[in-house]
Amino acid sequence: MTGTGTMDTADTMDAADVQETADTRGTTGTRGAADTRDAAGEVGLWRACAAAAVPADRPAAEAGVRLAYRRAGLAEPERVLWAASPREAVALIRTLRDRGPSVRETVRTAPWANERARLHDELGAAGWAAHWAATGGRLWETTQALVERIRRGVLEESAGGTGPGGRAAETEVRLLLLDAVLGQHDAPWLAAFPTDREPLDGLAAVCRTAGWWWPFAEVAVVCERPVALHRDEAGRLDRGDGPALAYPDGFALYAWRGMPVPAAFLDELTALTPERIRAEENAELRRVMLEHYGYDRYLTDSGARPLHRDATGTLWRIDLDGDEPVVMVEVLNSTPEPDGTRRTYWLRVPPSTLTARAGVAWTFGLQPEVYAPVRET
């Protein structure tokens, strides 16, 4: 897990390094037999763009926005407005009545589709697949996971209510988020194409210098980049003492090893007790507590004792004064995490449970003799 820095463990380039990419990158995507450019080095530069947690270069970003419009055959926007985060951008856009229609299809989607078709025809299906795997494919999964997490965070904070008005607002916010050009988070697909010339040079310039942005006929709204980004070695958002991702306006995401957690939850971790862990009803949050507290320490401090072991896990019992015993099944997830580790889960089961299999079966509403999964998860 990262410490107090604003970049994650895999991306340690500073602001000057990121800006330098504008002068050192651009021909990715034209590799053939005669192209010997270091693919790993270029992908590293694009990775640094996607992970940059430094202030936007506003003049360069605005120039890139205007160039992207011109490359698409459109008039430049009358105004370029700035927002401190995607959340603030969505709120701003919802108040703009003179923005005109979205031109994302023309500015971003069409150039991407044309370049992809061109390169696919040039390289062939197998060549394109290999090229993507060596360039954008190396960045896609972790960047897309971050994008989806940001979208969820904005949606959760921006759309409220369960009535017709709340549902309409949620739909509006959701559509606006899908309409964004992702700026720095467009790095994965830009890594696969030449960006030193039209039609992608404007889009690439914004990617190197700013966050998400929204192109409309009359106005463009552009976001600042994060001020902090903390991820673990697997690329998952991860921080135990503050926001894993934070923007200048206070919009932030909190996570422990990739799992979203409430901000207040992290404050509890330094003062955990076995009693607090047992009282947590959310299984995922309880797992985070146990990981932070330590399984061995928890069992020792709780006076737990193993009752039974079988292929499904280990059944533990904690006797409590004046209360029914706490019985839990310790199970190991059969599906490994991206870093190769396997998560341990603790399932609270009825005090009358006698075997680990019976406990796991109970969580599925089954009898032990019926519970026989093809693959345990």
C-alpha positions as CSV (number, residue, x, y, z in Angstrom):
1,M,0.0,0.0,0.0
2,T,1.2,3.5,-0.7
3,G,2.3,5.8,2.0
4,T,1.9,9.6,2.0
5,G,2.8,10.3,-1.6
6,T,0.3,11.3,-4.3
7,M,1.3,8.6,-6.8
8,D,0.9,4.9,-6.6
9,T,3.6,2.3,-6.2
10,A,3.9,1.6,-9.9
11,D,3.9,5.2,-11.1
12,T,6.5,7.4,-9.6
13,M,7.0,10.1,-12.3
14,D,6.5,13.7,-11.1
15,A,4.8,16.6,-12.9
16,A,7.8,17.4,-15.0
17,D,8.1,13.8,-16.2
18,V,4.4,13.8,-17.2
19,Q,4.7,17.1,-19.0
20,E,7.8,15.8,-20.8
21,T,5.8,13.1,-22.5
22,A,4.3,15.8,-24.8
23,D,7.8,16.1,-26.3
24,T,8.9,12.5,-26.2
25,R,5.8,10.5,-27.2
26,G,3.6,10.3,-30.3
27,T,4.3,7.6,-32.7
28,T,2.8,4.7,-30.7
29,G,0.6,2.6,-33.0
30,T,2.7,2.7,-36.1
31,R,5.0,0.0,-35.1
32,G,6.0,-2.4,-37.9
33,A,9.1,-4.2,-38.9
34,A,10.9,-0.9,-39.2
35,D,9.7,0.6,-36.0
36,T,12.1,-0.1,-33.1
37,R,10.7,2.3,-30.5
38,D,10.8,0.9,-27.0
39,A,7.2,-0.1,-26.4
40,A,7.6,-0.7,-22.7
41,G,9.0,2.8,-22.3
42,E,6.2,4.5,-24.1
43,V,3.6,2.5,-22.2
44,G,5.2,3.6,-19.0
45,L,4.8,7.2,-20.1
46,W,1.1,6.7,-20.8
47,R,0.7,4.9,-17.5
48,A,2.2,7.9,-15.8
49,C,-0.4,10.1,-17.5
50,A,-3.2,7.9,-16.3
51,A,-1.9,8.0,-12.7
52,A,-0.8,11.7,-12.6
53,A,-1.9,13.4,-9.4
54,V,-0.7,16.9,-10.1
55,P,-2.4,20.1,-11.1
56,A,-3.6,20.4,-14.7
57,D,-1.6,22.4,-17.1
58,R,-4.6,24.6,-18.0
59,P,-3.2,26.5,-21.0
60,A,-1.9,23.3,-22.6
61,A,-5.1,21.5,-21.9
62,E,-7.3,24.3,-23.4
63,A,-5.1,24.3,-26.5
64,G,-5.6,20.6,-26.8
65,V,-9.4,20.9,-26.4
66,R,-9.5,23.5,-29.2
67,L,-7.2,21.4,-31.4
68,A,-9.5,18.4,-30.9
69,Y,-12.5,20.4,-32.1
70,R,-10.6,21.6,-35.2
71,R,-9.4,18.1,-36.0
72,A,-13.1,17.0,-35.9
73,G,-14.0,19.7,-38.3
74,L,-15.9,21.8,-35.7
75,A,-15.7,25.4,-34.6
76,E,-13.8,25.9,-31.4
77,P,-15.9,26.2,-28.3
78,E,-16.8,29.7,-27.3
79,R,-15.7,29.0,-23.7
80,V,-13.6,26.5,-21.8
81,L,-14.8,26.1,-18.2
82,W,-12.9,24.4,-15.4
83,A,-14.1,22.2,-12.6
84,A,-12.2,20.8,-9.7
85,S,-13.4,17.2,-10.1
86,P,-15.8,15.1,-12.1
87,R,-18.4,15.6,-9.4
88,E,-18.1,19.4,-9.7
89,A,-18.1,19.1,-13.5
90,V,-21.4,17.2,-13.6
91,A,-23.0,19.7,-11.2
92,L,-21.8,22.6,-13.4
93,I,-23.0,21.0,-16.6
94,R,-26.5,20.4,-15.2
95,T,-26.8,24.2,-14.7
96,L,-25.6,25.2,-18.2
97,R,-28.5,26.1,-20.4
98,D,-26.4,27.5,-23.3
99,R,-23.9,24.6,-23.7
100,G,-25.4,23.3,-27.0
101,P,-25.5,19.6,-27.9
102,S,-22.8,17.1,-27.0
103,V,-20.2,16.7,-29.7
104,R,-18.4,13.8,-28.1
105,E,-19.3,11.5,-31.0
106,T,-17.5,13.8,-33.4
107,V,-14.6,14.8,-31.2
108,R,-13.7,11.5,-29.6
109,T,-15.6,8.5,-30.9
110,A,-15.3,8.9,-34.6
111,P,-11.5,9.6,-34.6
112,W,-10.9,6.6,-32.4
113,A,-13.1,4.3,-34.6
114,N,-11.4,5.5,-37.7
115,E,-7.9,5.0,-36.3
116,R,-8.7,1.6,-35.0
117,A,-10.1,0.5,-38.3
118,R,-7.1,1.9,-40.1
119,L,-4.6,0.1,-37.9
120,H,-6.6,-3.1,-37.9
121,D,-6.5,-3.2,-41.7
122,E,-2.8,-2.4,-41.7
123,L,-1.8,-5.1,-39.1
124,G,-4.5,-7.7,-39.6
125,A,-6.6,-9.3,-36.9
126,A,-3.7,-11.2,-35.3
127,G,-1.3,-8.2,-35.6
128,W,-3.8,-5.8,-34.1
129,A,-4.4,-8.2,-31.1
130,A,-0.7,-8.5,-30.5
131,H,-0.3,-4.7,-30.8
132,W,-3.1,-4.0,-28.4
133,A,-1.7,-6.5,-25.9
134,A,1.7,-4.8,-26.0
135,T,0.3,-1.2,-25.7
136,G,-3.1,-0.2,-24.4
137,G,-4.1,-3.6,-23.1
138,R,-1.4,-3.3,-20.5
139,L,-3.1,-0.3,-19.0
140,W,-6.8,-1.0,-19.7
141,E,-7.9,-3.1,-16.7
142,T,-6.6,-1.0,-13.8
143,T,-7.5,2.3,-15.5
144,Q,-11.0,1.2,-16.4
145,A,-11.5,0.0,-12.8
146,L,-10.6,3.4,-11.6
147,V,-12.9,5.1,-14.1
148,E,-15.8,2.9,-13.0
149,R,-15.1,3.6,-9.4
150,I,-15.1,7.4,-10.0
151,R,-18.4,7.1,-11.9
152,R,-20.0,5.3,-9.0
153,G,-18.7,7.8,-6.5
154,V,-20.0,10.8,-8.5
155,L,-23.4,9.0,-9.0
156,E,-23.7,8.2,-5.3
157,E,-23.1,11.8,-4.3
158,S,-24.9,13.6,-7.1
159,A,-28.2,11.7,-7.5
160,G,-30.5,11.6,-4.6
161,G,-33.9,10.4,-3.7
162,T,-35.9,7.4,-4.7
163,G,-39.0,9.2,-6.1
164,P,-39.5,10.1,-9.8
165,G,-37.4,13.2,-9.4
166,G,-34.6,11.3,-7.8
167,R,-34.6,8.7,-10.5
168,A,-34.6,11.3,-13.2
169,A,-31.7,13.0,-11.7
170,E,-29.8,9.7,-11.4
171,T,-30.4,9.0,-15.1
172,E,-29.2,12.5,-16.0
173,V,-26.0,12.1,-14.0
174,R,-25.4,8.6,-15.3
175,L,-25.7,9.8,-18.9
176,L,-23.4,12.7,-18.3
177,L,-20.8,10.5,-16.8
178,L,-20.9,8.2,-19.8
179,D,-20.6,11.2,-22.1
180,A,-17.3,12.3,-20.7
181,V,-14.1,12.2,-22.6
182,L,-11.7,10.8,-20.0
183,G,-8.6,13.0,-20.4
184,Q,-5.8,11.3,-18.5
185,H,-7.8,8.1,-18.3
186,D,-8.0,7.9,-22.1
187,A,-4.3,6.9,-21.9
188,P,-4.8,3.2,-22.5
189,W,-6.4,3.5,-25.9
190,L,-4.3,6.4,-26.9
191,A,-1.2,4.3,-26.2
192,A,-2.1,2.1,-29.1
193,F,-2.2,4.8,-31.8
194,P,0.0,7.6,-33.2
195,T,-0.7,10.8,-31.4
196,D,1.9,13.2,-32.9
197,R,-0.4,14.1,-35.7
198,E,-4.1,14.3,-36.6
199,P,-6.6,13.1,-35.8
200,L,-5.6,12.3,-32.2
201,D,-3.0,14.9,-31.3
202,G,-5.6,17.2,-29.7
203,L,-7.1,14.4,-27.6
204,A,-3.6,13.2,-26.6
205,A,-2.7,16.8,-25.5
206,V,-5.6,16.9,-23.1
207,C,-4.7,13.4,-21.8
208,R,-1.2,14.6,-20.9
209,T,-2.4,17.7,-19.2
210,A,-5.8,17.4,-17.6
211,G,-8.6,15.1,-16.3
212,W,-12.0,14.3,-17.6
213,W,-13.7,16.7,-20.0
214,W,-17.0,17.2,-21.8
215,P,-17.2,18.7,-25.3
216,F,-20.4,20.6,-26.2
217,A,-21.1,22.7,-29.3
218,E,-20.8,26.0,-27.4
219,V,-18.7,25.2,-24.4
220,A,-16.2,22.6,-23.1
221,V,-16.0,21.7,-19.4
222,V,-12.6,20.4,-18.3
223,C,-11.6,18.8,-14.9
224,E,-8.6,19.1,-12.8
225,R,-6.6,15.9,-12.1
226,P,-6.6,14.3,-8.7
227,V,-4.3,15.6,-5.9
228,A,-3.8,12.2,-4.4
229,L,-3.8,8.6,-5.7
230,H,-2.9,5.6,-3.6
231,R,-3.0,2.1,-5.0
232,D,-1.5,-1.2,-4.0
233,E,0.8,-3.4,-6.1
234,A,-2.1,-4.8,-8.0
235,G,-3.3,-1.4,-9.0
236,R,-6.3,-1.3,-6.7
237,L,-7.3,1.8,-4.7
238,D,-5.8,1.2,-1.2
239,R,-5.2,3.5,1.8
240,G,-5.8,2.9,5.4
241,D,-5.4,6.4,6.8
242,G,-7.2,8.7,4.3
243,P,-8.7,8.9,0.8
244,A,-7.2,6.6,-1.8
245,L,-8.2,9.1,-4.5
246,A,-8.8,12.8,-3.8
247,Y,-9.6,15.9,-6.0
248,P,-9.0,19.5,-5.1
249,D,-12.7,20.2,-4.2
250,G,-12.8,17.4,-1.6
251,F,-14.4,14.7,-3.8
252,A,-12.7,11.6,-2.6
253,L,-12.9,7.8,-2.7
254,Y,-11.9,5.6,0.2
255,A,-10.8,2.0,-0.2
256,W,-8.9,-0.8,1.4
257,R,-7.2,-3.2,-1.0
258,G,-9.7,-2.3,-3.7
259,M,-12.9,-2.5,-1.6
260,P,-14.8,0.7,-1.2
261,V,-15.2,1.7,2.5
262,P,-16.9,4.7,4.2
263,A,-14.6,7.5,5.2
264,A,-15.5,7.2,8.8
265,F,-14.8,3.5,8.8
266,L,-11.1,4.1,8.4
267,D,-11.0,6.2,11.6
268,E,-12.1,3.2,13.5
269,L,-9.3,0.9,12.4
270,T,-6.7,2.3,14.9
271,A,-9.0,1.6,17.8
272,L,-10.5,-1.7,16.9
273,T,-11.5,-4.2,19.6
274,P,-12.8,-7.8,19.2
275,E,-16.2,-6.6,20.4
276,R,-16.4,-4.0,17.6
277,I,-15.4,-6.5,15.0
278,R,-18.0,-9.0,16.1
279,A,-20.7,-6.2,16.1
280,E,-20.1,-5.3,12.4
281,E,-22.9,-6.8,10.3
282,N,-21.4,-6.0,6.9
283,A,-19.3,-9.1,6.0
284,E,-16.9,-7.1,3.7
285,L,-16.3,-4.5,6.3
286,R,-15.8,-7.1,9.0
287,R,-13.2,-8.8,6.7
288,V,-11.4,-5.4,6.5
289,M,-11.4,-5.1,10.2
290,L,-10.1,-8.6,10.7
291,E,-7.3,-8.0,8.1
292,H,-6.3,-4.8,9.9
293,Y,-6.6,-6.2,13.4
294,G,-5.0,-9.5,12.4
295,Y,-6.6,-12.9,12.4
296,D,-4.2,-14.5,14.9
297,R,-4.5,-11.5,17.2
298,Y,-8.3,-11.6,17.0
299,L,-8.5,-15.2,17.8
300,T,-6.1,-14.8,20.8
301,D,-7.8,-11.7,22.1
302,S,-11.3,-13.2,21.7
303,G,-10.5,-16.5,23.4
304,A,-11.6,-18.4,20.3
305,R,-11.2,-22.1,19.9
306,P,-11.5,-24.3,16.8
307,L,-14.4,-26.7,16.9
308,H,-14.1,-28.5,13.5
309,R,-12.2,-28.5,10.3
310,D,-13.1,-29.9,6.9
311,A,-12.6,-29.1,3.2
312,T,-14.9,-26.1,3.4
313,G,-13.0,-24.3,6.2
314,T,-12.5,-24.1,10.0
315,L,-15.3,-23.6,12.5
316,W,-14.4,-21.4,15.4
317,R,-16.2,-20.6,18.6
318,I,-16.0,-17.6,21.0
319,D,-17.7,-18.0,24.3
320,L,-19.1,-14.8,25.7
321,D,-20.2,-14.0,29.2
322,G,-23.9,-13.3,29.4
323,D,-24.5,-13.9,25.7
324,E,-24.7,-16.7,23.2
325,P,-21.4,-17.8,21.8
326,V,-20.1,-16.4,18.6
327,V,-19.5,-19.1,16.0
328,M,-17.8,-18.3,12.8
329,V,-16.5,-20.3,9.8
330,E,-13.1,-19.3,8.4
331,V,-13.1,-19.9,4.6
332,L,-10.5,-19.3,2.0
333,N,-11.7,-17.8,-1.3
334,S,-10.8,-20.3,-4.1
335,T,-10.5,-17.4,-6.6
336,P,-7.1,-15.6,-6.2
337,E,-6.8,-11.8,-6.1
338,P,-4.9,-10.0,-8.9
339,D,-1.7,-10.2,-6.8
340,G,-2.1,-14.0,-6.4
341,T,-3.2,-13.9,-2.8
342,R,-6.4,-15.5,-1.5
343,R,-8.8,-13.7,0.7
344,T,-9.9,-15.2,4.0
345,Y,-13.5,-14.6,5.0
346,W,-15.2,-15.1,8.3
347,L,-18.9,-16.1,8.2
348,R,-21.1,-15.7,11.3
349,V,-23.2,-18.8,11.7
350,P,-25.8,-20.0,14.3
351,P,-24.3,-21.1,17.7
352,S,-25.7,-24.6,17.1
353,T,-23.5,-25.2,14.1
354,L,-21.3,-28.3,14.5
355,T,-19.3,-28.5,11.3
356,A,-17.7,-26.0,8.9
357,R,-19.6,-27.4,6.0
358,A,-22.9,-27.0,7.9
359,G,-22.0,-23.4,8.6
360,V,-21.2,-22.6,5.0
361,A,-24.3,-24.4,3.8
362,W,-26.4,-22.4,6.2
363,T,-25.2,-19.1,4.7
364,F,-26.7,-20.4,1.4
365,G,-29.9,-21.5,3.0
366,L,-29.0,-25.2,2.4
367,Q,-28.6,-28.4,4.4
368,P,-25.1,-29.7,4.6
369,E,-25.8,-32.8,2.5
370,V,-27.1,-30.6,-0.3
371,Y,-24.3,-28.1,-0.3
372,A,-21.8,-29.3,-2.8
373,P,-20.7,-26.4,-5.0
374,V,-18.8,-27.1,-8.2
375,R,-16.5,-24.2,-7.4
376,E,-16.4,-22.6,-4.0
377,T,-16.2,-18.8,-3.9
